[in-house]
Amino acid sequence: VLAEVRAERAKVIILEMSALGSIDTAALRGLLDLAQNVRLMGCRTLLSGVRSDTSVAIAAVAESLEGLEAYGTQGQALMVALGHLGQRIAAR
């Protein structure tokens, strides 16, 4: 992921998490490390589809939630991502 962020000069990435049934501590720490590294590259990380049990696990494991933005749906995360890029979806 980091190589792709660098190659594409990404400003925002969305990590969709709704398909996760559960996530273990090691995987969660890896996800948080990824978000921190991406942030250091000047890219925002948006989490979408975060379930309540996953949010509790994130809060328990994370030293800081700074830089993490979580949204209930992909649509919400996409709207925020577009906003960060100065774009929006126009209604017809």
C-alpha positions as a printed Julia matrix, in Angstrom:
92×3 Matrix{Float64}:
   0.0     0.0     0.0
   2.78    2.45    0.86
   4.41    1.97   -2.54
   1.08    2.66   -4.24
   0.49    5.78   -2.14
   3.92    7.03   -3.16
   3.58    6.07   -6.83
   0.11    7.58   -7.19
   0.86   10.55   -4.94
  -2.35    9.71   -3.15
  -3.86   12.32   -0.88
  -6.59   10.09    0.6
  -7.07    6.34    0.96
 -10.19    4.56    2.14
  -9.86    1.27    4.01
 -13.19   -0.54    3.8
 -13.69   -2.71    6.86
 -17.32   -3.86    6.72
 -16.42   -7.35    5.49
 -14.26   -8.03    8.54
 -16.0   -10.35   10.95
 -13.4    -9.69   13.61
  -9.81   -8.53   13.64
  -7.04   -9.76   15.9
  -4.69   -7.46   17.79
  -1.7    -8.05   15.5
  -3.69   -7.26   12.37
  -5.19   -4.22   14.04
  -1.77   -2.93   15.04
  -0.63   -3.43   11.44
  -3.6    -1.42   10.2
  -2.85    1.4    12.64
   0.84    1.37   11.66
  -0.2     1.61    8.01
  -2.45    4.59    8.77
   0.39    6.33   10.63
   2.9     5.7     7.84
   0.45    6.9     5.21
  -0.15   10.04    7.26
   3.6    10.71    7.39
   3.53   10.61    3.59
   0.92   13.37    3.54
  -2.03   11.11    2.83
  -5.21   10.81    4.9
  -6.59    7.44    5.9
 -10.35    7.06    6.09
 -11.87    3.92    7.58
 -15.31    2.95    6.37
 -17.73    0.3     7.55
 -16.26    0.18   11.04
 -18.44   -1.99   13.28
 -18.93   -1.14   16.94
 -16.84   -4.09   18.17
 -14.03   -3.12   15.81
 -14.14    0.5    16.99
 -13.82   -0.66   20.61
 -10.83   -2.83   19.65
  -9.2     0.09   17.8
  -9.63    2.36   20.81
  -8.16   -0.3    23.12
  -5.08   -0.91   20.96
  -4.31    2.54   19.55
  -1.91    4.76   21.43
  -3.53    7.69   19.66
  -6.51    8.01   17.36
  -5.05   11.17   15.83
  -5.18   11.05   12.07
  -7.81    8.31   11.93
 -11.17    9.21   10.48
 -13.9     6.57   10.66
 -17.22    6.53    8.81
 -20.14    4.13    8.91
 -20.47    3.63    5.18
 -18.37    3.72    2.02
 -20.57    6.53    0.73
 -19.85    8.71    3.75
 -16.12    8.06    3.45
 -16.18    8.79   -0.28
 -17.96   12.11    0.24
 -15.38   13.14    2.84
 -12.49   11.97    0.63
 -13.8    14.03   -2.26
 -14.16   17.01    0.06
 -10.51   16.67    1.1
  -9.64   16.82   -2.61
 -11.82   19.85   -3.22
 -14.35   17.82   -5.2
 -17.98   16.95   -4.71
 -20.68   14.87   -6.3
 -23.29   17.06   -7.93
 -26.93   16.04   -7.68
 -28.83   15.79  -10.96
